[in-house]
Amino acid sequence: MNNLIDLHTHTIASGHAYSTLQENIKEAQNKGLKILGYSEHGPKMPGGPHIFHIANQRVIPRSIDGMIILKGCEANIIDYDGNMDISLGIANELDYMIASLHDVCIENGGIYNNTIAIMKAMENPNVIIIGHPGNPQFPIHEEEVVKRAKELDVLIEINNSSFGTSRPGSKEKCLNIAKLCMKHKVNIILGSDAHISYQIGDFSLAMCELKKIGFNEELIINNNYEKFLDFLRSKGKIKDIKI
């Protein structure tokens, strides 16, 4: 697989990451990425950026040395109605939004409530990706989430860091979700969830496990940047990118 796109990345602005945006961009260029996404945590994350930081991404150049920069956010789902900590007005101006459950922003509500929270979040037209849904801290009805993602054309993230030191116990759930995505022909996106520049574009742990289950790489949207840009355009985004 060609590692062309990484949309789940963080900088020092998120409060618990260790690189600047410029350092992330340099590393992405070194690794030959075509598209780098900027997706700081939403403001409800302790230590996270002020909402003005999320809104002011218009100052970031669209292209740097030939690499496309996409402006996004990893929004925190803050209740079981799927509401997030990014207002609709600001979300409308972003290129994409990842919606995630984090235990510092919402309590585990049990399988039913967790599932409803994610499925409601998917109904927000700016939510392009569901972040690390295999998190064992938030058990869900996995097949229901995958089927709803297909209905709403939302990407399911297979998060590389979930196979490493983050969210222990995620592996089995992530792989079951991947199998369900194959069963229902739902596109996935690999995310590094980089919290330091060296992790940018690193999907090696996820890809190793996906190969073991014979995952259909045609369902991985990261490996074709034209296909991915067309997907974003179908969501009414990136009208200023001409490729």
MARTI-395658 format. One record per residue (C-alpha): residue number from 1; residue in three letters; chain; x, y, z. Coordinates in steps of 0.2 Angstrom, whole numbers, plus 5000, padded with zeros to 4 digits. Layout:
N
n;res;chain;c1;c2;c3
NUM;ALA;A;X;Y;Z
...
END
This chain:
243
n;res;chain;c1;c2;c3
1;MET;A;5000;5000;5000
2;ASN;A;5006;5018;4996
3;ASN;A;5005;5029;5012
4;LEU;A;4998;5044;5003
5;ILE;A;4986;5052;5016
6;ASP;A;4986;5054;5034
7;LEU;A;4972;5064;5042
8;HIS;A;4973;5059;5060
9;THR;A;4988;5070;5067
10;HIS;A;4991;5081;5082
11;THR;A;5003;5095;5086
12;ILE;A;5008;5104;5102
13;ALA;A;4992;5113;5101
14;SER;A;4982;5098;5107
15;GLY;A;4991;5099;5124
16;HIS;A;4998;5082;5125
17;ALA;A;5008;5080;5108
18;TYR;A;5026;5085;5105
19;SER;A;5028;5092;5088
20;THR;A;5024;5108;5078
21;LEU;A;5013;5108;5062
22;GLN;A;5029;5113;5052
23;GLU;A;5038;5098;5060
24;ASN;A;5023;5087;5055
25;ILE;A;5023;5094;5037
26;LYS;A;5042;5091;5035
27;GLU;A;5040;5073;5041
28;ALA;A;5025;5070;5029
29;GLN;A;5036;5077;5015
30;ASN;A;5050;5066;5019
31;LYS;A;5039;5051;5019
32;GLY;A;5031;5055;5002
33;LEU;A;5013;5059;5008
34;LYS;A;5002;5068;4996
35;ILE;A;4990;5074;5008
36;LEU;A;4992;5079;5027
37;GLY;A;4977;5083;5038
38;TYR;A;4978;5094;5053
39;SER;A;4966;5087;5066
40;GLU;A;4968;5094;5084
41;HIS;A;4957;5088;5098
42;GLY;A;4942;5098;5101
43;PRO;A;4942;5111;5115
44;LYS;A;4933;5099;5128
45;MET;A;4949;5089;5128
46;PRO;A;4959;5094;5144
47;GLY;A;4974;5105;5138
48;GLY;A;4966;5106;5120
49;PRO;A;4966;5121;5109
50;HIS;A;4954;5135;5111
51;ILE;A;4939;5135;5098
52;PHE;A;4947;5150;5090
53;HIS;A;4962;5139;5085
54;ILE;A;4951;5127;5076
55;ALA;A;4942;5141;5067
56;ASN;A;4958;5150;5062
57;GLN;A;4965;5137;5051
58;ARG;A;4961;5147;5036
59;VAL;A;4978;5155;5038
60;ILE;A;4987;5138;5034
61;PRO;A;4992;5137;5016
62;ARG;A;4982;5125;5006
63;SER;A;4997;5118;4998
64;ILE;A;5015;5117;5004
65;ASP;A;5029;5112;4992
66;GLY;A;5016;5102;4982
67;MET;A;5008;5093;4997
68;ILE;A;4990;5097;5000
69;ILE;A;4985;5102;5018
70;LEU;A;4968;5098;5024
71;LYS;A;4961;5107;5039
72;GLY;A;4951;5097;5051
73;CYS;A;4948;5092;5069
74;GLU;A;4946;5077;5080
75;ALA;A;4929;5083;5088
76;ASN;A;4924;5075;5105
77;ILE;A;4907;5067;5106
78;ILE;A;4901;5075;5122
79;ASP;A;4884;5067;5125
80;TYR;A;4873;5052;5120
81;ASP;A;4864;5062;5107
82;GLY;A;4880;5063;5097
83;ASN;A;4883;5082;5100
84;MET;A;4901;5087;5098
85;ASP;A;4912;5101;5105
86;ILE;A;4913;5110;5088
87;SER;A;4899;5121;5083
88;LEU;A;4890;5119;5066
89;GLY;A;4896;5135;5059
90;ILE;A;4915;5131;5062
91;ALA;A;4913;5113;5057
92;ASN;A;4905;5119;5040
93;GLU;A;4922;5128;5036
94;LEU;A;4933;5113;5040
95;ASP;A;4938;5101;5026
96;TYR;A;4934;5086;5037
97;MET;A;4930;5081;5055
98;ILE;A;4934;5065;5065
99;ALA;A;4921;5061;5078
100;SER;A;4928;5051;5093
101;LEU;A;4924;5046;5111
102;HIS;A;4937;5050;5124
103;ASP;A;4935;5045;5142
104;VAL;A;4940;5063;5148
105;CYS;A;4925;5070;5139
106;ILE;A;4911;5058;5141
107;GLU;A;4908;5043;5152
108;ASN;A;4906;5025;5146
109;GLY;A;4887;5024;5144
110;GLY;A;4886;5006;5140
111;ILE;A;4884;4997;5123
112;TYR;A;4867;5005;5119
113;ASN;A;4872;5023;5123
114;ASN;A;4889;5022;5116
115;THR;A;4882;5015;5100
116;ILE;A;4868;5029;5099
117;ALA;A;4881;5042;5102
118;ILE;A;4892;5037;5088
119;MET;A;4877;5034;5076
120;LYS;A;4870;5051;5080
121;ALA;A;4887;5059;5077
122;MET;A;4887;5052;5060
123;GLU;A;4872;5062;5055
124;ASN;A;4882;5078;5057
125;PRO;A;4886;5081;5038
126;ASN;A;4904;5087;5043
127;VAL;A;4908;5071;5051
128;ILE;A;4919;5061;5038
129;ILE;A;4927;5049;5050
130;ILE;A;4923;5039;5066
131;GLY;A;4939;5039;5076
132;HIS;A;4946;5023;5084
133;PRO;A;4929;5014;5086
134;GLY;A;4938;4999;5093
135;ASN;A;4942;5007;5109
136;PRO;A;4937;4994;5122
137;GLN;A;4933;5008;5135
138;PHE;A;4917;5012;5124
139;PRO;A;4910;4995;5119
140;ILE;A;4898;4997;5104
141;HIS;A;4886;4986;5093
142;GLU;A;4900;4985;5080
143;GLU;A;4889;4979;5066
144;GLU;A;4876;4992;5069
145;VAL;A;4889;5006;5068
146;VAL;A;4897;4999;5052
147;LYS;A;4880;4997;5043
148;ARG;A;4875;5015;5048
149;ALA;A;4892;5021;5041
150;LYS;A;4888;5013;5025
151;GLU;A;4871;5021;5024
152;LEU;A;4878;5038;5028
153;ASP;A;4894;5036;5018
154;VAL;A;4905;5039;5033
155;LEU;A;4923;5032;5034
156;ILE;A;4928;5020;5048
157;GLU;A;4945;5023;5055
158;ILE;A;4957;5009;5059
159;ASN;A;4969;5018;5070
160;ASN;A;4987;5013;5070
161;SER;A;4990;5018;5088
162;SER;A;4976;5006;5094
163;PHE;A;4988;4992;5089
164;GLY;A;5002;5000;5099
165;THR;A;5002;5008;5116
166;SER;A;4986;5018;5115
167;ARG;A;4969;5010;5121
168;PRO;A;4975;4993;5127
169;GLY;A;4964;4979;5122
170;SER;A;4959;4987;5105
171;LYS;A;4966;4974;5093
172;GLU;A;4952;4961;5093
173;LYS;A;4938;4974;5092
174;CYS;A;4947;4984;5078
175;LEU;A;4950;4968;5068
176;ASN;A;4932;4963;5070
177;ILE;A;4926;4980;5064
178;ALA;A;4938;4978;5049
179;LYS;A;4930;4961;5045
180;LEU;A;4913;4969;5046
181;CYS;A;4918;4983;5035
182;MET;A;4923;4969;5022
183;LYS;A;4907;4960;5024
184;HIS;A;4897;4976;5021
185;LYS;A;4909;4984;5009
186;VAL;A;4912;4999;5020
187;ASN;A;4927;5010;5016
188;ILE;A;4940;5012;5030
189;ILE;A;4954;5025;5032
190;LEU;A;4970;5021;5041
191;GLY;A;4975;5035;5054
192;SER;A;4992;5036;5062
193;ASP;A;4985;5046;5077
194;ALA;A;5002;5054;5077
195;HIS;A;5006;5064;5093
196;ILE;A;5024;5066;5087
197;SER;A;5031;5070;5070
198;TYR;A;5039;5053;5068
199;GLN;A;5022;5044;5068
200;ILE;A;5016;5054;5053
201;GLY;A;5010;5042;5040
202;ASP;A;5015;5026;5050
203;PHE;A;5001;5013;5047
204;SER;A;5013;4998;5049
205;LEU;A;5005;4990;5064
206;ALA;A;4987;4991;5057
207;MET;A;4993;4985;5040
208;CYS;A;5002;4970;5047
209;GLU;A;4986;4965;5056
210;LEU;A;4974;4969;5042
211;LYS;A;4985;4958;5030
212;LYS;A;4983;4943;5043
213;ILE;A;4964;4944;5040
214;GLY;A;4965;4946;5021
215;PHE;A;4958;4963;5021
216;ASN;A;4953;4970;5004
217;GLU;A;4964;4984;5001
218;GLU;A;4952;4992;4989
219;LEU;A;4942;4997;5004
220;ILE;A;4956;5007;5011
221;ILE;A;4953;5025;5004
222;ASN;A;4971;5031;5010
223;ASN;A;4979;5023;4995
224;ASN;A;4971;5033;4981
225;TYR;A;4972;5052;4984
226;GLU;A;4961;5056;4969
227;LYS;A;4948;5044;4975
228;PHE;A;4949;5052;4992
229;LEU;A;4948;5070;4986
230;ASP;A;4932;5065;4975
231;PHE;A;4925;5057;4991
232;LEU;A;4927;5074;5000
233;ARG;A;4920;5083;4986
234;SER;A;4904;5072;4987
235;LYS;A;4903;5079;5004
236;GLY;A;4903;5097;4998
237;LYS;A;4921;5100;5004
238;ILE;A;4937;5106;4996
239;LYS;A;4929;5116;4982
240;ASP;A;4945;5126;4980
241;ILE;A;4956;5111;4976
242;LYS;A;4958;5108;4958
243;ILE;A;4965;5091;4954
END
